[in-house]
Amino acid sequence: MRYFIKLSYKGTNYHGWQYQPNATSIQEELEKAFSLIMREEIAITGAGRTDTGVHAKNFIAHFETETNLDANQIKELIYKLNSYISKDLAIHNIYHVDARMHARFDAKERTYQYFITTTKNPFTTESAWYVHGKLDVDKMNKACEILKNYTDFGSFAKLHSDNKTNICDLMEAHWEVKNELLVFTIKADRFLRNMVRAIVGTMVDIGQGKTSLDELPKIIESKDRNRAGRSVPAHGLFLVDIKY
């Protein structure tokens, strides 16, 4: 039996989703908790690999078990898991899916948001990047319209990564002001490693007047990571939705 897990996590104290030796990962903590409580070895596959410090408001993973869990058993399992795991993780739902459904490969859309504050705030130090000075949001939204004209995002991919292709179907990209926060929303069928953070870095350069709008097509078409902006801090990035 295959089950999907809907969860959220604050990534501050973790070295990303994926298991790695000598570092604490979300995958490792969940596998330990599920295996202990279900009294069998449980392997968990996530919808993607969020990097160190990145958060997820809505993350999907799957696992398999011989047990056919009914509604009451699932409710009890969720309660036990949430009582056991770190305060930085929360299990929201567990539900049965077709045995062929895959948390990573069957995802059709992924949505990320990046949060910037231009006002120093001690309560957002782990969830938004503080940028000093004014940003030209109109220019940054014009940059989003340019971005939508392209499908090859090699200029924003982490150097020496093992991507088979840099092609992504970009469905949405825009900036909006929400109180003291500046929020970037981007949706695509897939994302390259470090892609969102590199795009945000390039957009901030445009908003600060360091890079012109005319330069953006040249940066994208160059497929050269060194020409794009810096990779902004991970703590402002959230995976907010996944569609299947």
C-alpha positions as semicolon CSV with decimal commas, in nm:
position;residue;x (nm);y (nm);z (nm)
1;M;0,000;0,000;0,000
2;R;0,133;0,342;-0,093
3;Y;0,050;0,653;0,106
4;F;0,111;1,023;0,050
5;I;0,216;1,241;0,344
6;K;0,124;1,609;0,351
7;L;0,359;1,798;0,581
8;S;0,526;2,131;0,648
9;Y;0,859;2,220;0,799
10;K;1,078;2,505;0,911
11;G;1,415;2,433;0,752
12;T;1,635;2,651;0,974
13;N;1,786;2,365;1,175
14;Y;1,809;2,113;0,889
15;H;2,053;2,045;0,609
16;G;1,770;2,021;0,356
17;W;1,521;1,745;0,283
18;Q;1,745;1,468;0,157
19;Y;1,931;1,225;0,381
20;Q;2,306;1,288;0,405
21;P;2,575;1,148;0,633
22;N;2,689;1,357;0,931
23;A;2,408;1,612;0,894
24;T;2,047;1,633;1,012
25;S;1,788;1,610;0,733
26;I;1,408;1,612;0,732
27;Q;1,394;1,281;0,545
28;E;1,609;1,110;0,807
29;E;1,401;1,238;1,100
30;L;1,075;1,132;0,936
31;E;1,202;0,786;0,843
32;K;1,317;0,726;1,201
33;A;0,980;0,841;1,341
34;F;0,768;0,640;1,096
35;S;0,982;0,326;1,141
36;L;0,967;0,348;1,520
37;I;0,593;0,412;1,547
38;M;0,486;0,171;1,270
39;R;0,734;-0,095;1,391
40;E;0,869;-0,165;1,043
41;E;1,141;-0,020;0,823
42;I;0,984;0,276;0,638
43;A;1,157;0,453;0,349
44;I;1,020;0,794;0,253
45;T;1,049;0,962;-0,088
46;G;1,001;1,338;-0,110
47;A;0,859;1,558;-0,385
48;G;1,197;1,729;-0,424
49;R;1,522;1,823;-0,256
50;T;1,492;2,151;-0,069
51;D;1,832;2,294;0,027
52;T;1,973;2,367;0,371
53;G;1,761;2,630;0,548
54;V;1,474;2,630;0,296
55;H;1,121;2,596;0,439
56;A;0,808;2,418;0,312
57;K;0,450;2,519;0,388
58;N;0,316;2,232;0,180
59;F;0,541;1,934;0,106
60;I;0,442;1,592;-0,022
61;A;0,623;1,262;0,033
62;H;0,528;0,897;-0,001
63;F;0,596;0,567;0,172
64;E;0,490;0,204;0,137
65;T;0,369;-0,045;0,395
66;E;0,198;-0,384;0,400
67;T;-0,060;-0,238;0,639
68;N;-0,396;-0,119;0,506
69;L;-0,458;0,178;0,734
70;D;-0,818;0,283;0,801
71;A;-0,926;0,639;0,886
72;N;-0,893;0,592;1,262
73;Q;-0,551;0,431;1,233
74;I;-0,431;0,719;1,014
75;K;-0,564;0,974;1,264
76;E;-0,384;0,796;1,548
77;L;-0,064;0,764;1,343
78;I;-0,063;1,137;1,265
79;Y;-0,114;1,218;1,634
80;K;0,173;0,990;1,744
81;L;0,407;1,121;1,475
82;N;0,341;1,485;1,563
83;S;0,398;1,407;1,931
84;Y;0,734;1,247;1,851
85;I;0,894;1,459;1,577
86;S;1,064;1,797;1,619
87;K;0,860;2,112;1,675
88;D;0,996;2,229;1,338
89;L;0,799;1,957;1,152
90;A;0,424;1,895;1,124
91;I;0,232;1,610;0,961
92;H;-0,104;1,739;0,830
93;N;-0,244;1,436;0,650
94;I;-0,167;1,082;0,536
95;Y;-0,379;0,927;0,262
96;H;-0,383;0,620;0,043
97;V;-0,290;0,662;-0,326
98;D;-0,253;0,435;-0,626
99;A;0,061;0,221;-0,603
100;R;0,196;0,388;-0,918
101;M;0,172;0,744;-0,780
102;H;0,511;0,902;-0,713
103;A;0,559;1,209;-0,492
104;R;0,839;1,345;-0,708
105;F;0,785;1,226;-1,065
106;D;0,407;1,276;-1,080
107;A;0,413;1,639;-0,960
108;K;0,284;1,867;-1,239
109;E;0,329;2,207;-1,075
110;R;0,545;2,341;-0,795
111;T;0,508;2,689;-0,643
112;Y;0,775;2,870;-0,442
113;Q;0,762;3,204;-0,266
114;Y;1,056;3,418;-0,160
115;F;1,014;3,678;0,116
116;I;1,210;4,002;0,144
117;T;1,178;4,270;0,409
118;T;1,324;4,620;0,370
119;T;1,259;4,690;0,738
120;K;1,475;4,524;0,999
121;N;1,247;4,296;1,202
122;P;1,372;4,051;1,469
123;F;1,062;3,835;1,415
124;T;1,138;3,761;1,048
125;T;1,510;3,690;1,072
126;E;1,453;3,320;0,994
127;S;1,178;3,363;0,735
128;A;1,261;3,670;0,525
129;W;1,579;3,825;0,381
130;Y;1,648;4,177;0,502
131;V;1,748;4,405;0,213
132;H;1,846;4,758;0,302
133;G;1,709;5,036;0,081
134;K;1,426;5,074;-0,169
135;L;1,358;4,825;-0,447
136;D;1,185;4,916;-0,774
137;V;0,902;4,661;-0,772
138;D;0,766;4,779;-1,109
139;K;1,099;4,701;-1,276
140;M;1,115;4,366;-1,100
141;N;0,771;4,275;-1,233
142;K;0,878;4,379;-1,584
143;A;1,172;4,143;-1,539
144;C;0,921;3,866;-1,456
145;E;0,746;3,925;-1,791
146;I;1,081;3,887;-1,969
147;L;1,151;3,569;-1,772
148;K;0,824;3,413;-1,895
149;N;0,949;3,430;-2,255
150;Y;1,211;3,163;-2,186
151;T;1,224;2,792;-2,108
152;D;1,600;2,732;-2,067
153;F;1,711;2,851;-1,722
154;G;2,069;2,727;-1,728
155;S;2,191;3,073;-1,624
156;F;2,023;3,022;-1,286
157;A;2,127;2,660;-1,224
158;K;2,381;2,568;-0,959
159;L;2,724;2,518;-1,118
160;H;2,834;2,158;-1,174
161;S;2,488;2,018;-1,095
162;D;2,373;1,697;-1,259
163;N;2,067;1,830;-1,445
164;K;1,979;1,630;-1,755
165;T;1,804;1,936;-1,895
166;N;1,769;2,303;-1,797
167;I;1,424;2,332;-1,960
168;C;1,141;2,435;-1,727
169;D;0,782;2,529;-1,809
170;L;0,741;2,858;-1,622
171;M;0,372;2,925;-1,553
172;E;0,380;3,219;-1,315
173;A;0,623;3,478;-1,181
174;H;0,541;3,805;-1,004
175;W;0,626;4,032;-0,713
176;E;0,375;4,187;-0,475
177;V;0,394;4,404;-0,164
178;K;0,225;4,260;0,145
179;N;0,253;4,505;0,435
180;E;0,626;4,530;0,511
181;L;0,710;4,222;0,302
182;L;0,796;4,194;-0,066
183;V;0,685;3,851;-0,191
184;F;0,805;3,677;-0,507
185;T;0,582;3,394;-0,632
186;I;0,705;3,156;-0,902
187;K;0,534;2,844;-1,041
188;A;0,675;2,587;-1,285
189;D;0,657;2,218;-1,366
190;R;1,008;2,173;-1,225
191;F;1,296;2,379;-1,083
192;L;1,672;2,348;-1,116
193;R;1,892;2,335;-0,808
194;N;1,931;2,688;-0,665
195;M;1,721;2,831;-0,952
196;V;1,473;3,038;-0,749
197;R;1,741;3,191;-0,529
198;A;1,952;3,287;-0,833
199;I;1,649;3,441;-1,007
200;V;1,566;3,642;-0,694
201;G;1,927;3,763;-0,672
202;T;1,912;3,880;-1,034
203;M;1,575;4,048;-0,977
204;V;1,705;4,233;-0,670
205;D;1,998;4,361;-0,878
206;I;1,742;4,496;-1,124
207;G;1,533;4,647;-0,843
208;Q;1,842;4,820;-0,704
209;G;1,946;4,951;-1,046
210;K;2,264;4,742;-1,062
211;T;2,137;4,548;-1,365
212;S;1,917;4,691;-1,641
213;L;1,610;4,523;-1,788
214;D;1,785;4,516;-2,126
215;E;2,060;4,300;-1,976
216;L;1,822;4,029;-1,852
217;P;1,761;3,858;-2,192
218;K;2,138;3,851;-2,249
219;I;2,192;3,692;-1,907
220;I;1,929;3,424;-1,974
221;E;2,045;3,352;-2,330
222;S;2,409;3,323;-2,221
223;K;2,325;3,010;-2,013
224;D;2,616;3,120;-1,795
225;R;2,556;3,111;-1,417
226;N;2,838;3,361;-1,362
227;R;2,644;3,633;-1,547
228;A;2,332;3,607;-1,330
229;G;2,291;3,754;-0,982
230;R;2,400;3,607;-0,650
231;S;2,220;3,320;-0,485
232;V;2,019;3,489;-0,210
233;P;1,995;3,343;0,144
234;A;1,794;3,023;0,183
235;H;1,590;3,135;0,485
236;G;1,358;3,353;0,274
237;L;1,251;3,066;0,047
238;F;0,937;2,856;0,095
239;L;0,792;2,571;-0,109
240;V;0,422;2,659;-0,082
241;D;0,231;2,424;-0,312
242;I;0,258;2,110;-0,524
243;K;-0,005;1,992;-0,772
244;Y;-0,047;1,640;-0,910
